[in-house]
Amino acid sequence: MATFLYRMGRAAFGRRRLVVLLWAVLLGVAGAAAAKAPAAGDDGTSFMPGIEAQRAFDLIGERFPGSDADGASARVVFIAPGGEKVTAGEHRAAVDAFVADAGDGPRVAGAVSPFAADAVSADASTAYATVTYKVGSADLTDADRSALEAAVDEARDSGLTVEVGGNALASQPAAGGAAEAVGIGLAAVVLLITFGSLAAAGLPLLTAVVGVGISICAILALGSALGLSMTTGTLASMLGLAVGIDYALFVVSRYREERERGHAAREAAGLAVGTAGSAVVFAGLTVVIALAGLSVVGVPMLTKMGLCAAGAVVVAVLVALTLVPALLAMWPEAVLSRTARRSGSRTTGGRTAVEHTAVERTTTGERTTGERRTGAADNGGSRWARFVLRRPVAVLLACVAGLGVLALPAADLQLGMPGDEAKPVTTTERRAYDALADGFGPGFNGPLTIVADVRDAADPRAAVTAIASRIEGTDGVVSLSPPQFNGAGDTALFSAVPATAPNDERTKELVQTIRAERPGLEDETGAVFEVTGSTAMNIDVAQALQDALVPYLAVVVLLSLLLLMLVFRSVLVPVKAAFGFLLSVLASLGAVVAVFQWGWGAGLLGVEQTGPIMSLMPVFLVGIVFGLAMDYEVFLVSRMREAYVHGERPAQAVVGGFRHSARVVVAAAVIMIAVFSGFVGSGESMIKTIGFGLAVAVLFDAFVVRMALVPAVLALLGDRAWWLPRPLDRLLPRVDIEGTGLAGRSAPVQAPAGGDAQPQEPREAART
């Protein structure tokens, strides 16, 4: 692997103009395809096949073909001024005028007056009219929306307060751009501080933007054919930007290191891609496995999101392996530090390579390590590693206890699907939701839809009457609509309004109670009925996702453990990596619950309404965080493995790994936190929650798990950390991520004064 990537890096460096031209052409072709592609629409697939609510929804579409269940709708709420009633003469006339105007449109299926549909509150202060369309919301034209808005404005001019719910006029979150700009700006500052060079800071940003541009253009180009939504593109850009910057950062950092060791520019680029590039490949593979594994959950939308994000990660890996060395060839000196450029970039940058014996304190006391340092001046990373190595038990216990406490709120995790109640009060949808809850009760915004299949019933109408009567008498049901039969008379449809809000736990219990009574009713009547509607759909989705979480974790963790075992040729290092991931992901879920469900600090993040966490969020968070956690594991531990294989003692290898990688890993983590934090300002609840969850997960995983827990565990394990049973050693192919095959090329061109500084002989890790 290392040798192949070494040759790839040298080839990209030597054919820089061709490589840059190919990427520019690819970006241009993708952009042109995106510009000409039709807008993405609904692909018509089920949200989550197999659950009861989805089956019932599909049955409605089949048996009531004229109902346009997927058509756009608007629920227009009228609130009379204080002390007045909407049934008063002038107010009633204004409502009737609205219904007449709103119903007069070529795409309008119907506009139902509140006075004809008994849609007036008990105190007559609030009423609502329903406007339905023949097409979905994505197919409504500006003229359709303008006509509805004009009718609403005219009703408001009469003195009524008018708010609009539904999806016909739903406000859309701002398109991607602002969040990415914030993330790129913060990343630029971090890179400039890390490298001290504008060119070195700008190159990872440039290549990441190219990669994200290609990925997003491809998603837009394929959006109509594959039913890819705006959310899919946003998440792909979020991950593509974060990993794109990080992967380029590691290659550029290794290139600078090889140049300071005395290598020529092309050789340094080859070595950077051969060593750091190997880590990039396997880190990218872990992310791809985690994202592609989302397909096992069984949610088509989640599968598309995962695969598109995985595609963005693959593009980021390819960019880091080819475009980065090509751009380094165009500015081989500009990315170096000021000191290296001043010294001619072919020396050790003013450092002296001294071979000496170092005394290092380990868990078993002081010992002579025989450490051979070439330009190995202490830095913050090596000093921190030695601090952890002196007290590994205390650090390990502090990490586990701290993350354990942060994970405690996750035990109270409640899943749901945020609706209009989660939107800001500045939106008309949220105000309409609140007005309906005040006027008609908290359960009015989440009615349960019951569809009864009476094809096998001896008396269909009597069967439906018996079912409706039993449901109406169930505790927690406040009202029931009259049953509506389809044209064939074999299916009936009616709604039950709960006494509690859609996300209330008592509403979930009500759905379970109705379904529990079903076997007896079906035996009595010969009819079959199912419960659907947005509330029942959310309940079923949450349960299905909860059931799918364990098999998803099993698939992703097992595949990634095998991959890490292949990379590190160790059993305990991958197990330690998985344990650290579990700690960080549970702590991040605890933080999400504390903010978005309990409301701790919610105002600081612009969260106006707390409540259940979006059902998709835990599964998606687990997948992404696992991939990113393995990123840091590969980047950090691969340098330790490299040092250990080349002859250093375990404690030396940990210190050496931190000396070379800690600063870059910290910079990469800060960049990811900055990119993800930029999405916390999104107006879309799902993106806001995932952005926050990923930001805190990276914070916990990079700074607590990888920087503290990992060296503590490795210090306690010693040589046992790199143990691999002989059968596995013979079975697993050798991928040479540590660059053993490049050992002859990795020696500096000029031996510095003061010692021979020849590289130590490589050795194999401990095996049984």
Buried (B, 14 or more C-beta within 10 A) or exposed (E): BBBBBBEBBBBBBBBBEEBBEBBEEBBEBBBEBBEEBEEBEEBEEBBBEEBBBBBBBBBBEEBBEEBBEEBBBBBBBBBBEEEBBBBEEEBBEBBBBBBEBBBEBEBBBBBBBBBEEEBBBEEBBBBBBBBBBBBBBEBBEEEBBEBBEEBBEBBBEBEBBBBBBBBBBBBEBEEBEEBBEBBBEBBBEBBBEBBEBEBBBBBBBBBBBBBBBBBBBBBBBBBBEBBBBBBBBBBBBBBBBBBBBBBBBBBBBBBBBBBBBBBBBBBBBBBBBBBBBBBBBBBBBBBBBBBBBBBBBBBBBBBBBBBBBBBBBBBBBBBBBBBBBBBBBEBBEBBBBEEBBEBEBBBBBEBBBBBEEEEBEBBEEEEEBBBBBBBBEEEEBBEBBBEBBBEBEEBBEBBBEBBEEBBEBBEEBEBBBBBBBBBBEEBBBBBBBBBBBBBBBBBBBBBBBBBBBBEEBEEBEBBBBBBBEBBEEBEBBBBBBEBEBBEEEBBBBBBBBBBBBBBBEEBBBBBEBBBEEBEEBBEEBBBBBBBBBBBBBBBBBBBBBBEBBEEBBEBBBEBBBEBBBBBBBBBBBBBBBBEBBBBBBBBBBBBBBBBBBEEBEBEEBEBBBBBBBBBBBBBBBBBBBBBBBBBBBBBBBBBBBBBBBBBBBBBBBBBBBBBBBBBBBBBBBBBBBBBBBBBBBBBBBBBBBBBBBBBBBBBBBBBBBBBBBBBBBBBBBBEEBBBBEEEBBEEBEEBBBBBBBBBEBBBBEEBBEEBEBEBEEBEEBBBE
